[in-house]
Amino acid sequence: MIDYKNHWDNVYSKNEINKLGWYEETPQPSLDLIRSCNLNKDATILDVGSGAIH
């Protein structure tokens, strides 16, 4: 069985956040997609995998 917690802890601890392949300074594609949905300003949005705390 793969120890996913240990794997991702190692990935984040051994690399600079902005050097990771999925890092985005500004998540423009996500923001554009959300805007294109024409949601109400008070709509709830779940952004899964929204990044690391640093």
C-alpha distance matrix in Angstrom:
0.0 3.8 6.5 9.0 11.8 11.9 11.8 14.7 16.5 16.8 18.0 20.6 21.7 22.2 24.2 27.3 26.7 29.5 28.0 24.8 25.1 25.0 27.6 30.9 33.8 35.1 33.0 36.0 34.4 32.8 36.1 38.1 36.0 36.4 40.2 40.5 39.4 42.6 41.1 43.2 43.1 41.7 38.8 35.4 32.8 29.1 27.8 24.1 22.6 26.1 25.4 25.0 27.3 29.4
3.8 0.0 3.8 5.7 8.9 8.8 8.2 11.0 13.1 13.2 14.3 16.9 18.1 18.7 20.4 23.5 22.9 25.7 24.3 21.1 21.5 21.5 23.9 27.3 30.2 31.7 29.7 32.8 31.4 29.9 33.2 35.2 33.3 33.9 37.5 38.0 37.1 40.3 38.9 41.0 40.7 39.5 36.8 33.3 30.6 26.9 25.3 21.5 19.7 23.0 22.0 21.5 24.0 25.9
6.5 3.8 0.0 3.8 5.6 5.5 6.2 8.9 10.1 10.9 12.5 14.6 15.5 16.7 18.7 21.6 21.1 24.2 23.1 20.1 21.2 21.0 22.9 26.3 28.9 30.5 28.8 32.1 31.1 29.4 32.4 34.8 33.1 33.3 36.9 37.8 36.9 39.9 38.2 40.1 39.5 38.1 35.6 32.1 29.5 25.7 24.1 20.5 18.5 21.5 20.2 19.3 21.3 23.2
9.0 5.7 3.8 0.0 3.8 5.4 4.9 6.1 8.4 9.8 10.5 12.3 14.0 15.3 16.7 19.3 18.2 21.2 20.4 17.2 18.1 17.5 19.5 22.7 25.4 26.8 25.0 28.3 27.3 25.6 28.6 31.0 29.4 29.5 33.1 34.1 33.2 36.2 34.6 36.5 35.9 34.7 32.2 28.7 26.0 22.2 20.5 16.8 14.7 17.8 16.6 16.0 18.4 20.5
11.8 8.9 5.6 3.8 0.0 3.8 5.4 5.4 6.0 8.5 10.0 10.7 12.0 14.1 15.7 18.1 17.0 20.4 20.0 17.1 18.7 18.0 19.2 22.4 24.6 26.2 24.7 28.3 27.7 25.7 28.4 31.2 29.8 29.6 33.1 34.4 33.6 36.2 34.4 36.0 35.1 33.7 31.5 27.9 25.4 21.7 20.0 16.6 14.4 17.0 15.5 14.2 15.9 18.0
11.9 8.8 5.5 5.4 3.8 0.0 3.8 5.6 5.1 6.1 8.6 10.1 10.3 12.0 14.3 17.1 16.9 20.3 19.5 17.0 18.9 18.9 20.0 23.5 25.6 27.6 26.5 30.1 29.7 28.1 30.8 33.5 32.3 32.4 35.8 37.1 36.5 39.2 37.5 39.2 38.1 36.9 34.8 31.3 28.7 25.0 23.0 19.7 17.1 19.4 17.4 15.6 17.2 18.6
11.8 8.2 6.2 4.9 5.4 3.8 0.0 3.8 5.5 5.3 6.3 8.9 10.0 10.7 12.5 15.5 15.3 18.3 17.0 14.2 15.8 16.1 17.6 21.2 23.7 25.7 24.5 27.9 27.3 26.1 29.0 31.4 30.3 30.7 34.1 35.2 34.9 37.8 36.4 38.3 37.4 36.5 34.3 30.9 28.0 24.4 22.0 18.7 15.8 18.3 16.2 14.9 17.2 18.5
14.7 11.0 8.9 6.1 5.4 5.6 3.8 0.0 3.8 5.2 4.9 6.1 8.4 9.9 10.8 13.2 12.2 15.4 14.7 11.8 13.6 13.3 14.5 18.0 20.3 22.2 21.1 24.6 24.2 22.8 25.5 28.2 27.2 27.5 30.8 32.1 31.8 34.5 33.1 35.0 33.9 33.0 31.0 27.7 24.7 21.2 18.7 15.6 12.5 14.6 12.4 11.1 13.6 15.0
16.5 13.1 10.1 8.4 6.0 5.1 5.5 3.8 0.0 3.8 5.5 5.4 6.0 8.5 10.3 12.5 12.1 15.7 15.4 13.2 15.8 15.6 16.0 19.4 21.1 23.3 22.7 26.4 26.5 25.0 27.3 30.2 29.6 29.5 32.7 34.4 34.1 36.5 35.0 36.5 35.0 34.1 32.3 29.0 26.2 22.9 20.4 17.6 14.5 16.1 13.4 11.1 12.6 13.6
16.8 13.2 10.9 9.8 8.5 6.1 5.3 5.2 3.8 0.0 3.8 5.5 5.1 5.9 8.4 11.5 12.1 15.4 14.2 12.4 15.0 15.8 16.3 20.0 21.8 24.4 23.9 27.5 27.6 26.5 29.0 31.7 31.2 31.5 34.6 36.2 36.2 38.8 37.5 39.2 37.8 37.1 35.3 32.0 29.1 25.8 23.1 20.3 16.9 18.5 15.5 13.3 15.0 15.3
18.0 14.3 12.5 10.5 10.0 8.6 6.3 4.9 5.5 3.8 0.0 3.8 5.7 5.5 6.3 9.3 9.4 12.4 11.0 8.7 11.2 12.1 12.8 16.6 18.6 21.2 20.7 24.1 24.1 23.4 26.0 28.5 28.1 28.7 31.7 33.1 33.4 36.0 35.0 36.9 35.5 35.1 33.3 30.2 27.1 23.9 20.9 18.3 14.7 16.1 13.1 11.4 13.8 14.1
20.6 16.9 14.6 12.3 10.7 10.1 8.9 6.1 5.4 5.5 3.8 0.0 3.8 5.7 5.6 7.3 6.9 10.5 10.2 8.5 11.7 11.9 11.5 15.0 16.5 19.1 19.0 22.6 23.1 22.2 24.3 27.1 27.1 27.3 30.1 31.9 32.2 34.5 33.3 35.0 33.3 32.9 31.3 28.3 25.3 22.4 19.3 17.1 13.5 14.2 10.8 8.4 10.3 10.3
21.7 18.1 15.5 14.0 12.0 10.3 10.0 8.4 6.0 5.1 5.7 3.8 0.0 3.8 5.8 7.8 8.9 12.4 11.9 11.2 14.7 15.3 14.7 18.0 19.0 22.0 22.2 25.9 26.6 25.7 27.7 30.6 30.7 30.8 33.5 35.5 35.7 38.0 36.7 38.1 36.3 35.7 34.4 31.4 28.6 25.6 22.7 20.6 17.1 17.5 14.0 11.1 11.9 11.2
22.2 18.7 16.7 15.3 14.1 12.0 10.7 9.9 8.5 5.9 5.5 5.7 3.8 0.0 3.8 7.1 9.3 12.1 10.5 10.3 13.5 15.2 14.8 18.3 19.5 22.7 23.1 26.5 27.1 26.7 28.8 31.4 31.6 32.2 34.8 36.6 37.1 39.5 38.5 40.2 38.5 38.2 36.8 33.9 30.8 27.9 24.8 22.6 19.0 19.5 16.0 13.5 14.8 13.7
24.2 20.4 18.7 16.7 15.7 14.3 12.5 10.8 10.3 8.4 6.3 5.6 5.8 3.8 0.0 3.8 6.1 8.4 6.7 7.0 10.5 12.2 11.5 14.8 16.0 19.3 19.9 23.1 23.9 23.8 25.8 28.3 28.8 29.5 31.9 33.7 34.5 36.8 36.1 37.9 36.1 36.2 34.7 32.1 28.9 26.3 22.9 21.1 17.4 17.5 14.0 11.9 13.5 12.2
27.3 23.5 21.6 19.3 18.1 17.1 15.5 13.2 12.5 11.5 9.3 7.3 7.8 7.1 3.8 0.0 3.8 5.6 5.3 6.9 10.6 11.9 10.0 12.8 13.1 16.7 17.8 21.0 22.4 22.3 23.9 26.5 27.4 27.9 30.1 32.1 33.1 35.2 34.5 36.1 34.1 34.3 33.2 30.8 27.7 25.5 22.0 20.9 17.2 16.5 12.8 10.8 11.9 9.9
26.7 22.9 21.1 18.2 17.0 16.9 15.3 12.2 12.1 12.1 9.4 6.9 8.9 9.3 6.1 3.8 0.0 3.8 5.4 5.6 9.1 9.2 6.9 9.6 10.3 13.5 14.4 17.7 19.1 18.7 20.3 23.0 23.8 24.2 26.4 28.5 29.4 31.5 30.7 32.3 30.3 30.6 29.5 27.1 24.0 21.8 18.3 17.3 13.7 12.8 9.1 7.5 9.2 7.9
29.5 25.7 24.2 21.2 20.4 20.3 18.3 15.4 15.7 15.4 12.4 10.5 12.4 12.1 8.4 5.6 3.8 0.0 3.8 5.6 8.2 8.6 5.6 7.5 7.8 11.4 12.8 15.7 17.3 17.7 19.0 21.4 22.6 23.4 25.2 27.2 28.6 30.5 30.2 32.0 30.0 30.7 29.6 27.6 24.4 22.7 19.0 18.6 15.2 13.8 10.6 10.0 11.7 10.2
28.0 24.3 23.1 20.4 20.0 19.5 17.0 14.7 15.4 14.2 11.0 10.2 11.9 10.5 6.7 5.3 5.4 3.8 0.0 3.8 6.4 8.5 7.0 9.7 10.9 14.3 15.2 17.9 18.9 19.6 21.4 23.4 24.4 25.6 27.6 29.1 30.6 32.8 32.7 34.7 33.0 33.7 32.4 30.3 26.9 24.9 21.2 20.2 16.6 16.0 12.9 12.3 14.5 13.1
24.8 21.1 20.1 17.2 17.1 17.0 14.2 11.8 13.2 12.4 8.7 8.5 11.2 10.3 7.0 6.9 5.6 5.6 3.8 0.0 3.8 5.6 5.5 9.1 11.4 14.2 14.1 17.1 17.5 17.8 20.1 22.1 22.5 23.7 26.1 27.5 28.6 31.1 30.9 33.0 31.6 32.1 30.4 28.1 24.6 22.3 18.6 17.2 13.6 13.7 10.8 10.7 13.6 13.2
25.1 21.5 21.2 18.1 18.7 18.9 15.8 13.6 15.8 15.0 11.2 11.7 14.7 13.5 10.5 10.6 9.1 8.2 6.4 3.8 0.0 3.8 5.7 8.7 11.8 13.9 13.2 15.7 15.4 16.2 18.9 20.3 20.6 22.3 24.6 25.5 26.8 29.6 29.6 32.2 31.1 31.8 29.8 27.8 24.1 21.9 18.2 16.8 13.6 14.0 11.9 12.9 16.2 16.2
25.0 21.5 21.0 17.5 18.0 18.9 16.1 13.3 15.6 15.8 12.1 11.9 15.3 15.2 12.2 11.9 9.2 8.6 8.5 5.6 3.8 0.0 3.8 6.5 10.1 11.5 10.2 12.9 12.5 12.7 15.5 17.3 17.3 18.7 21.3 22.3 23.4 26.1 26.0 28.5 27.4 28.1 26.1 24.0 20.3 18.2 14.5 13.3 10.2 10.5 8.9 10.8 14.2 15.0
27.6 23.9 22.9 19.5 19.2 20.0 17.6 14.5 16.0 16.3 12.8 11.5 14.7 14.8 11.5 10.0 6.9 5.6 7.0 5.5 5.7 3.8 0.0 3.8 6.7 8.9 8.7 11.8 12.5 12.7 14.7 16.9 17.6 18.6 20.8 22.4 23.7 26.0 25.8 27.9 26.4 27.2 25.6 23.6 20.2 18.4 14.6 14.1 11.0 10.0 7.8 9.1 12.0 12.2
30.9 27.3 26.3 22.7 22.4 23.5 21.2 18.0 19.4 20.0 16.6 15.0 18.0 18.3 14.8 12.8 9.6 7.5 9.7 9.1 8.7 6.5 3.8 0.0 3.8 5.3 5.5 8.3 9.8 10.4 11.8 13.9 15.2 16.2 17.9 19.7 21.3 23.3 23.4 25.5 23.8 25.0 23.7 22.2 18.8 17.7 14.0 14.5 12.1 10.2 8.9 10.9 13.2 13.4
33.8 30.2 28.9 25.4 24.6 25.6 23.7 20.3 21.1 21.8 18.6 16.5 19.0 19.5 16.0 13.1 10.3 7.8 10.9 11.4 11.8 10.1 6.7 3.8 0.0 3.8 6.5 8.8 11.5 12.0 12.3 14.6 16.6 17.2 18.3 20.6 22.4 23.8 23.9 25.5 23.4 24.8 24.0 22.8 19.8 19.1 15.6 16.7 14.5 11.8 10.4 11.7 13.0 12.5
35.1 31.7 30.5 26.8 26.2 27.6 25.7 22.2 23.3 24.4 21.2 19.1 22.0 22.7 19.3 16.7 13.5 11.4 14.3 14.2 13.9 11.5 8.9 5.3 3.8 0.0 3.8 5.5 8.7 9.1 8.7 11.1 13.3 13.7 14.6 17.0 18.9 20.2 20.4 22.0 20.1 21.7 21.0 20.1 17.2 17.1 13.9 15.7 14.3 11.3 11.1 13.3 14.6 14.8
33.0 29.7 28.8 25.0 24.7 26.5 24.5 21.1 22.7 23.9 20.7 19.0 22.2 23.1 19.9 17.8 14.4 12.8 15.2 14.1 13.2 10.2 8.7 5.5 6.5 3.8 0.0 3.8 5.7 5.5 6.3 8.7 10.2 10.9 12.4 14.4 16.0 17.8 18.0 20.1 18.7 20.2 18.8 17.8 14.5 14.3 11.0 12.8 11.8 9.2 10.0 13.1 15.0 16.1
36.0 32.8 32.1 28.3 28.3 30.1 27.9 24.6 26.4 27.5 24.1 22.6 25.9 26.5 23.1 21.0 17.7 15.7 17.9 17.1 15.7 12.9 11.8 8.3 8.8 5.5 3.8 0.0 3.8 5.4 5.0 6.0 8.5 9.8 10.4 12.1 14.4 16.0 16.9 19.2 18.1 20.2 18.9 18.7 15.6 16.1 13.3 15.5 15.0 12.6 13.8 16.9 18.7 19.6
34.4 31.4 31.1 27.3 27.7 29.7 27.3 24.2 26.5 27.6 24.1 23.1 26.6 27.1 23.9 22.4 19.1 17.3 18.9 17.5 15.4 12.5 12.5 9.8 11.5 8.7 5.7 3.8 0.0 3.8 5.5 5.1 6.2 8.7 9.9 10.5 12.7 15.1 16.2 19.1 18.6 20.6 18.7 18.4 15.1 15.3 12.6 14.4 14.3 12.8 14.5 17.9 20.3 21.6
32.8 29.9 29.4 25.6 25.7 28.1 26.1 22.8 25.0 26.5 23.4 22.2 25.7 26.7 23.8 22.3 18.7 17.7 19.6 17.8 16.2 12.7 12.7 10.4 12.0 9.1 5.5 5.4 3.8 0.0 3.8 5.4 5.1 6.2 8.6 9.9 11.0 13.5 13.8 16.5 16.0 17.5 15.4 14.7 11.3 11.6 9.0 11.2 11.7 10.1 12.5 16.1 18.3 20.2
36.1 33.2 32.4 28.6 28.4 30.8 29.0 25.5 27.3 29.0 26.0 24.3 27.7 28.8 25.8 23.9 20.3 19.0 21.4 20.1 18.9 15.5 14.7 11.8 12.3 8.7 6.3 5.0 5.5 3.8 0.0 3.8 5.4 5.2 6.2 8.6 10.2 11.6 12.1 14.4 13.4 15.4 14.0 14.0 11.2 12.5 10.5 13.5 14.2 11.9 14.2 17.5 19.1 20.8
38.1 35.2 34.8 31.0 31.2 33.5 31.4 28.2 30.2 31.7 28.5 27.1 30.6 31.4 28.3 26.5 23.0 21.4 23.4 22.1 20.3 17.3 16.9 13.9 14.6 11.1 8.7 6.0 5.1 5.4 3.8 0.0 3.8 5.5 5.1 6.1 8.9 10.5 12.1 14.9 14.6 17.1 15.6 16.2 13.6 15.1 13.4 16.1 17.0 15.1 17.5 20.9 22.7 24.2
36.0 33.3 33.1 29.4 29.8 32.3 30.3 27.2 29.6 31.2 28.1 27.1 30.7 31.6 28.8 27.4 23.8 22.6 24.4 22.5 20.6 17.3 17.6 15.2 16.6 13.3 10.2 8.5 6.2 5.1 5.4 3.8 0.0 3.8 5.4 5.1 6.6 9.4 10.7 14.0 14.5 16.5 14.2 14.5 11.7 13.1 11.8 14.2 15.7 14.5 17.3 21.0 23.1 25.1
36.4 33.9 33.3 29.5 29.6 32.4 30.7 27.5 29.5 31.5 28.7 27.3 30.8 32.2 29.5 27.9 24.2 23.4 25.6 23.7 22.3 18.7 18.6 16.2 17.2 13.7 10.9 9.8 8.7 6.2 5.2 5.5 3.8 0.0 3.8 5.4 5.4 7.4 7.6 10.7 10.9 12.7 10.5 11.0 8.6 10.7 10.2 13.3 15.3 13.7 16.9 20.4 22.0 24.3
40.2 37.5 36.9 33.1 33.1 35.8 34.1 30.8 32.7 34.6 31.7 30.1 33.5 34.8 31.9 30.1 26.4 25.2 27.6 26.1 24.6 21.3 20.8 17.9 18.3 14.6 12.4 10.4 9.9 8.6 6.2 5.1 5.4 3.8 0.0 3.8 5.4 5.7 7.3 9.9 10.1 12.9 11.5 13.1 11.4 14.1 13.7 17.0 18.8 16.8 19.7 23.1 24.4 26.4
40.5 38.0 37.8 34.1 34.4 37.1 35.2 32.1 34.4 36.2 33.1 31.9 35.5 36.6 33.7 32.1 28.5 27.2 29.1 27.5 25.5 22.3 22.4 19.7 20.6 17.0 14.4 12.1 10.5 9.9 8.6 6.1 5.1 5.4 3.8 0.0 3.8 5.4 8.2 11.5 12.7 15.4 13.5 15.1 13.4 15.8 15.5 18.3 20.2 18.9 21.9 25.4 27.2 29.2
39.4 37.1 36.9 33.2 33.6 36.5 34.9 31.8 34.1 36.2 33.4 32.2 35.7 37.1 34.5 33.1 29.4 28.6 30.6 28.6 26.8 23.4 23.7 21.3 22.4 18.9 16.0 14.4 12.7 11.0 10.2 8.9 6.6 5.4 5.4 3.8 0.0 3.8 5.5 9.2 11.2 13.2 10.7 12.4 11.1 13.7 14.3 17.1 19.6 18.6 21.9 25.5 27.1 29.5
42.6 40.3 39.9 36.2 36.2 39.2 37.8 34.5 36.5 38.8 36.0 34.5 38.0 39.5 36.8 35.2 31.5 30.5 32.8 31.1 29.6 26.1 26.0 23.3 23.8 20.2 17.8 16.0 15.1 13.5 11.6 10.5 9.4 7.4 5.7 5.4 3.8 0.0 3.8 6.7 8.9 11.4 9.9 12.6 12.3 15.5 16.4 19.6 22.2 20.7 24.0 27.4 28.6 30.9
41.1 38.9 38.2 34.6 34.4 37.5 36.4 33.1 35.0 37.5 35.0 33.3 36.7 38.5 36.1 34.5 30.7 30.2 32.7 30.9 29.6 26.0 25.8 23.4 23.9 20.4 18.0 16.9 16.2 13.8 12.1 12.1 10.7 7.6 7.3 8.2 5.5 3.8 0.0 3.8 6.3 8.0 6.2 9.0 9.4 13.0 14.6 17.8 20.7 19.2 22.7 25.9 26.9 29.4
43.2 41.0 40.1 36.5 36.0 39.2 38.3 35.0 36.5 39.2 36.9 35.0 38.1 40.2 37.9 36.1 32.3 32.0 34.7 33.0 32.2 28.5 27.9 25.5 25.5 22.0 20.1 19.2 19.1 16.5 14.4 14.9 14.0 10.7 9.9 11.5 9.2 6.7 3.8 0.0 3.8 5.3 5.2 8.9 10.6 14.4 16.3 19.8 22.6 20.8 24.2 27.1 27.6 30.1
43.1 40.7 39.5 35.9 35.1 38.1 37.4 33.9 35.0 37.8 35.5 33.3 36.3 38.5 36.1 34.1 30.3 30.0 33.0 31.6 31.1 27.4 26.4 23.8 23.4 20.1 18.7 18.1 18.6 16.0 13.4 14.6 14.5 10.9 10.1 12.7 11.2 8.9 6.3 3.8 0.0 3.8 5.6 8.7 10.4 14.1 15.6 19.3 21.8 19.5 22.6 25.2 25.3 27.6
41.7 39.5 38.1 34.7 33.7 36.9 36.5 33.0 34.1 37.1 35.1 32.9 35.7 38.2 36.2 34.3 30.6 30.7 33.7 32.1 31.8 28.1 27.2 25.0 24.8 21.7 20.2 20.2 20.6 17.5 15.4 17.1 16.5 12.7 12.9 15.4 13.2 11.4 8.0 5.3 3.8 0.0 3.8 6.5 9.3 12.8 15.0 18.4 21.2 19.2 22.3 24.8 24.7 27.3
38.8 36.8 35.6 32.2 31.5 34.8 34.3 31.0 32.3 35.3 33.3 31.3 34.4 36.8 34.7 33.2 29.5 29.6 32.4 30.4 29.8 26.1 25.6 23.7 24.0 21.0 18.8 18.9 18.7 15.4 14.0 15.6 14.2 10.5 11.5 13.5 10.7 9.9 6.2 5.2 5.6 3.8 0.0 3.8 6.4 10.0 12.6 15.8 18.9 17.3 20.8 23.6 24.0 26.9
35.4 33.3 32.1 28.7 27.9 31.3 30.9 27.7 29.0 32.0 30.2 28.3 31.4 33.9 32.1 30.8 27.1 27.6 30.3 28.1 27.8 24.0 23.6 22.2 22.8 20.1 17.8 18.7 18.4 14.7 14.0 16.2 14.5 11.0 13.1 15.1 12.4 12.6 9.0 8.9 8.7 6.5 3.8 0.0 3.8 6.7 9.8 12.7 15.9 14.6 18.1 20.7 21.2 24.3
32.8 30.6 29.5 26.0 25.4 28.7 28.0 24.7 26.2 29.1 27.1 25.3 28.6 30.8 28.9 27.7 24.0 24.4 26.9 24.6 24.1 20.3 20.2 18.8 19.8 17.2 14.5 15.6 15.1 11.3 11.2 13.6 11.7 8.6 11.4 13.4 11.1 12.3 9.4 10.6 10.4 9.3 6.4 3.8 0.0 3.8 6.3 9.4 12.5 11.4 15.0 18.0 19.0 22.1
29.1 26.9 25.7 22.2 21.7 25.0 24.4 21.2 22.9 25.8 23.9 22.4 25.6 27.9 26.3 25.5 21.8 22.7 24.9 22.3 21.9 18.2 18.4 17.7 19.1 17.1 14.3 16.1 15.3 11.6 12.5 15.1 13.1 10.7 14.1 15.8 13.7 15.5 13.0 14.4 14.1 12.8 10.0 6.7 3.8 0.0 3.8 6.0 9.4 9.0 12.7 15.5 16.8 20.2
27.8 25.3 24.1 20.5 20.0 23.0 22.0 18.7 20.4 23.1 20.9 19.3 22.7 24.8 22.9 22.0 18.3 19.0 21.2 18.6 18.2 14.5 14.6 14.0 15.6 13.9 11.0 13.3 12.6 9.0 10.5 13.4 11.8 10.2 13.7 15.5 14.3 16.4 14.6 16.3 15.6 15.0 12.6 9.8 6.3 3.8 0.0 3.8 6.3 5.5 9.3 12.5 14.3 17.4
24.1 21.5 20.5 16.8 16.6 19.7 18.7 15.6 17.6 20.3 18.3 17.1 20.6 22.6 21.1 20.9 17.3 18.6 20.2 17.2 16.8 13.3 14.1 14.5 16.7 15.7 12.8 15.5 14.4 11.2 13.5 16.1 14.2 13.3 17.0 18.3 17.1 19.6 17.8 19.8 19.3 18.4 15.8 12.7 9.4 6.0 3.8 0.0 3.8 5.4 8.6 11.5 13.9 17.2
22.6 19.7 18.5 14.7 14.4 17.1 15.8 12.5 14.5 16.9 14.7 13.5 17.1 19.0 17.4 17.2 13.7 15.2 16.6 13.6 13.6 10.2 11.0 12.1 14.5 14.3 11.8 15.0 14.3 11.7 14.2 17.0 15.7 15.3 18.8 20.2 19.6 22.2 20.7 22.6 21.8 21.2 18.9 15.9 12.5 9.4 6.3 3.8 0.0 3.8 5.6 8.4 11.3 14.4
26.1 23.0 21.5 17.8 17.0 19.4 18.3 14.6 16.1 18.5 16.1 14.2 17.5 19.5 17.5 16.5 12.8 13.8 16.0 13.7 14.0 10.5 10.0 10.2 11.8 11.3 9.2 12.6 12.8 10.1 11.9 15.1 14.5 13.7 16.8 18.9 18.6 20.7 19.2 20.8 19.5 19.2 17.3 14.6 11.4 9.0 5.5 5.4 3.8 0.0 3.8 7.2 9.5 12.4
25.4 22.0 20.2 16.6 15.5 17.4 16.2 12.4 13.4 15.5 13.1 10.8 14.0 16.0 14.0 12.8 9.1 10.6 12.9 10.8 11.9 8.9 7.8 8.9 10.4 11.1 10.0 13.8 14.5 12.5 14.2 17.5 17.3 16.9 19.7 21.9 21.9 24.0 22.7 24.2 22.6 22.3 20.8 18.1 15.0 12.7 9.3 8.6 5.6 3.8 0.0 3.7 6.7 9.2
25.0 21.5 19.3 16.0 14.2 15.6 14.9 11.1 11.1 13.3 11.4 8.4 11.1 13.5 11.9 10.8 7.5 10.0 12.3 10.7 12.9 10.8 9.1 10.9 11.7 13.3 13.1 16.9 17.9 16.1 17.5 20.9 21.0 20.4 23.1 25.4 25.5 27.4 25.9 27.1 25.2 24.8 23.6 20.7 18.0 15.5 12.5 11.5 8.4 7.2 3.7 0.0 3.8 6.2
27.3 24.0 21.3 18.4 15.9 17.2 17.2 13.6 12.6 15.0 13.8 10.3 11.9 14.8 13.5 11.9 9.2 11.7 14.5 13.6 16.2 14.2 12.0 13.2 13.0 14.6 15.0 18.7 20.3 18.3 19.1 22.7 23.1 22.0 24.4 27.2 27.1 28.6 26.9 27.6 25.3 24.7 24.0 21.2 19.0 16.8 14.3 13.9 11.3 9.5 6.7 3.8 0.0 3.8
29.4 25.9 23.2 20.5 18.0 18.6 18.5 15.0 13.6 15.3 14.1 10.3 11.2 13.7 12.2 9.9 7.9 10.2 13.1 13.2 16.2 15.0 12.2 13.4 12.5 14.8 16.1 19.6 21.6 20.2 20.8 24.2 25.1 24.3 26.4 29.2 29.5 30.9 29.4 30.1 27.6 27.3 26.9 24.3 22.1 20.2 17.4 17.2 14.4 12.4 9.2 6.2 3.8 0.0
